[in-house]
Amino acid sequence: MRMNSARGVLSGVILISALAGCVTVGDQKHLQPVPPKLVASMQAKAMSVSDPILIRVFKKEAELEVWKRDRSGQYALLKTYPVCRWSGQLGPKIKEGDRQMPEGFYTVRAGQMNPNSAYYLSFDLGFPNELDRALGRTGSALMIHGACSSSGCFAMTDDGAGELFALAREAIRGGQEGFPVQSFPFRMKPENLAEHRASPHIAFWRNLKEGSDHFETTRRPPKVASCGRRYVFNASPNDPGARFDAGSACPAYTVEAGAAMMVAAKQASDETRIREIVASGRAAISYTYVDGSMHPSFQDILRLSGPVRLQALTSGSVEVSRPETALAEPKITPAGPTPAWASSTVQNDGT
């Protein structure tokens, strides 16, 4: 029995070390266990620590959700984390150095996890993916990490980053080859889409909503591919010899029947709501330039106690850029002429 336990511990150490090469001798933060309170929450939701996970991130709301597969085979929400800092504006990452956080569908595998990160703990999202490359988007080292400081990343507190790393580590150890990360500008609700309908990114965001709808209706991670410079979900080419290529026209394809029906029903309901909002006279909006933001709970700490209090939650220097705008309510102005709402063409929207 003692021999088996020793082998189990050794296997765990080898696996975690393999996630990103060497770690600092004596530094065990990448091995910290999943907190007991979170384990108890899993048990109450018919989940195990080793079950697969899925992460969704929302910029505008500055929230990160961890979903986990339960005994039914579907995914349920395990926990929502406040994002301590994100940089850039709403919209996809276009080029290296633009401080934008990617928006889209990514997969994180063991080799993308870094236990020796300069930002406490981190994992690389794998940007650019196939669609990003087809659209000419460039950038590297786009992470979710600790330290509450961001330049194109989602920065968490160190405690948050530690929990996320532990959840991902145990899912990979349990056999998940790679866990999905879905990154959105905001929650894909009709109200948000109606308000941002004049954005140059709206066609891309509507394509992202398709993937969100597939997950929200089926409660399973959609199979993600790309063709015709857009994402397609739960789709298979009609010709067994055809394949999806992000930069080429889409072959004829069929979407999984069950998913297609549920998604179509949700989209019809959402489109009706969007038309109602627009018809009510609510103006499309645009924001003055603000370099990212953070969850309101962290904004409150800064307003009441300053950066020193927030510093206690991280291992690095807290980044508070442009405090006169970044921590204030965004200024809203009426947008220009509204494009045709029904447009579904996804374009390279970089400037």
N, C-alpha and C positions, 0 to 999 in steps of 0.2 A: 504494500500500500504506500509506504514511504517512497519507494522507488518510482511508482506511478506519479505521485505528487511532484517529485523532483523533475520528472520528465515534462509534466504539464507546465511547471514554472519555466523551465528552460525553453520549451516551445514558445511560450508567450513572449519571453525576452527576445528570442530570435526573430519572431514575427514583427514585433514593434521596432526592433533595430532595423529590420529590412524596409520599414516604411520610408526611411529617408537617410539611410547611411548612419554614420556615427553620431552619438550624442555626447554631451559633456559628461565626463566621469563624475558620478555622484549626483547628477541631476535626474530626478525621477518624476518630474512633473508630467511627462508623457505617459507614465504608467499609473497615474492616480485613478482609483476606481470610480465607477459611476456612483454618484452620491446615493446613499440608502433611501432618501426620500423619493428620488427619481425612480429607483428600482421598485419601490412600493407602488408608485403611480403606474408603472408598467404592469405589475402584477394585477392591479385593479382593473386594467384595461385589456387583460388577456394577452399580454405581450411578454416576451423574454428579452433579456439583455442582448442576446445574440441575433435577434430578429433584424431584418433589413430596415434601413432608414431612408428617408427622403427629406431634403431641406428646401424650403421656399423662403425667399427674401424679398421684402418690399421696401423700396427706397423711401417713398413719400412718408409712409407710416413708421419707417425706421424700426422694422420688426423682422425677426427671423424665426420661422417655424420649423420645428423638428417633428416629422411624421414618422410613424413606425408601423410595420405590418403586424397585425394581430392574428389571433387564432383563426379568424374567418378567411384570412388571405387578403383582406383589404387593409388599407392604411388608415390609421386614426391619428389625430393630433395628440402628440405627447406633451410638448411644452413650447411656449412662445417666449423668445428672448428679446429684450430691447437691444437695438444696435447702438453702440456708444458713439460711433462716428462713421459717416460715409462722405466721400468727396465727389465733386463734380455736380452735374445737374441731372434732372430727369432726361433719359435718353440713353441709347446704347454707347458703348465705347467705340470710337472711330479710329483713333491713331495713338501711337505711343506718346505718352507725356501729356495727354489731354485731361488727366485726373478723373476720367469717367470710370465708373464701375460697370462691367458688362451687364447686358440684359439678354436673356436667352436661356437655353437649356444645355447644361453641362454635366459631366460625369467625373467624379473624383475617385481615383483608384489609390491603392496603397502607396505607390511611388510618388504620389502628389502630396502626401502628408509629411510635414516637416516638424519633428519633435525638437529640433535644435534651432528653431526660428529666432531671429532677432526680435520678433514681436510676440514673445512668450511662446505660443504654439500656433501653427498655421496649417492650412491646406490650400493648395493651388487649384483654382477652378478649371484649369485646362483651356483658358482662352489663348488664342482664337480656336474656335471649333470649326467644323467644315463649312458651315454657312458664313461665319465671320470671315474666313479666308476668301470665300467666293465673292463677298462684298468688299474685299480689299481692306478690311479692318486689321489694324496692327496693335500690338501691345504684348506685354509679358509680365509674369509674376503677379497676377491678379489673385488676391487671396481673401480668405476669411481668417482673421487672426485676432490676437489680444492687443493690449497696450493702448487702445482707444486713440489711435493716430492713423490717419488714412491718406493715401495718395493713389486712388484708384482701387481701394479695397474696402471691404466691410470690416470695421474694427469693433471688437467686442471688449468687455472687461476681461481681465485675466481669468476670473472665475467662470465667466460664460465660455471663453475659449477653451478652458480646461474641460468643462462638461461636454462641449461639442466634440472635442478631440477624443474623449473617452467613449462617447456614443459611437462615433465613426470607427474607432479602433475595434470595439467589440463586435460591430456589425460585420466588418471585414474579417475579423477572426472567426466569426460564425459562418462565413462562406459567401458573403456578398462581394462580388467581384469589384463593383464600383457603385457608389451611391449617387443618385441624381441630385443636382442642385438646380432649382428653377429660380431665376432672378428676374424680378418684375419692377417696372417704374412705380407701381402702386397696386393696390388690390384691384383685380379686374372686375370691378363693379360698374353697372351702368352709369352711376353718378360720376365716377371718375372719368370714364370714357367720354361722356357727354361734355364735361367741363374742359377736357383736353382735346376736343375734336379738331381744333385749329392748329394743333402742333404738327410740325413737319414729320414727326415720328409716328403719326397716328396709324398709318397703314401697317407699320412694323408692330406696333402695340396690339392692333387687332389680330395679327397673326399669333402673337404671344398669348392672347386671350384664348385662342383655339386650344392651345396646349393646356392652359389652366382649366378650361371647361372639360377637357377630356379627363383630367385628374379629379376635378371636383364632382363629376357625375359618376365616375366608375370607382373612385377611391383606390385606383391602382396607377402606378407610374405609366404614362403612355410610352409606347414605342416611338422614339423620335428619329426622324430622318429629314433630309432637306433636298429640295429640287426646285428649279425655277426661281432660285434666289429667295426661297421662303421655307419655313418649316412645314412638314406634314406629320400627322400623328396617327398611330395605330393603322398605318396604311401598308398595303402590299401591292407590288406591280401585278397587273393582270397577266402579263407575259412573264413566265418563270425565268426567262433569260434576261429580262430587263433589270435595271438597277437605278436607284435614285442617285443623282449627282447634283450637288448644290448649285453648280454653275450652269447646268443644262436644263432644258425644258423637261417638265415632269412627264414620265410615261403615263399611260392610262393606268389608274390604280383604283383599288377598292379599299374603303375603310371598314374595319371590323364592324359587323352589323350591329351588335349590341351597343357598342360605344357610339356609333354613328347616330342611332335613334335617340339616345339620351342627350348627346351633345346638341343635336338639331333642335330638340325641345327646349333646352336651356337657352340656346342662341336666339330662338324665336321670342322667348319671353323677355330676354335682355334687350333685344332690338326694339321691342314694343315700348319698354321702359325708357330707353334712350330717346326715342321719338317723342315721348310724352314730355321728357325733361326739356328737349330742344323747343318743342311747341309752347312750353310754358313761358318762354322768353328768357330762360337762363342763359347769360352770355358765355361764350367760349372764353377761356382765360389764358393768360400767359404770365409767367413770373419774371420779375426783374432778376438779374443775375445774383444767385446765392451759391456759394461754393459748399455744396453738401449740407448736411444737417445731422442731428442726433435725435434719439428718442426723447420725448418730452420729460421723462423722469430725470434724464441727465441734464437737460436744459434747466430744470428746477434746481438741481444741485449747484450748477454754475451761477444761477441768479442769486441764490440764497447764501452760498458759502464760498463761491469762487473755485478756481482750478485746483487749489490745494486739496479740497475735500474730494474732488473727483480723482485726483492723483492717487489717492489711497486705494482705489479699485484696480490700479494697473501697475505694470512693472516698468512702463516707459513714460516719456513726457506726453502729457495730454495735449493734443492739438486742438486749439481753439482759434481758427482762422476767421478774420473779418467778424469779430464778435458783434459789431454794431448791426450786421445784417444776418449773419448765420444764426444768431440766437434770437432774432426778432421774428415776429410773424411775417411771412413773405408778403410783399406788396403785390396786389392783384390788379391787373388792368385789363380792359376789354381787348380781345384779340382782333386781328384783322379779318378779312373776308373768310368765311368758313368754307373749307373744301367740301366736296360731295361726300356726305357721311358714308354712303354705301360703298365707297372705293375699297377694294380689297387687294390692290396691287402693292407688293412689298418692294420698296426701292432702297438703294444705298442712300441713306439719308444723311450722310456726312457732309460737312461743309469745309 
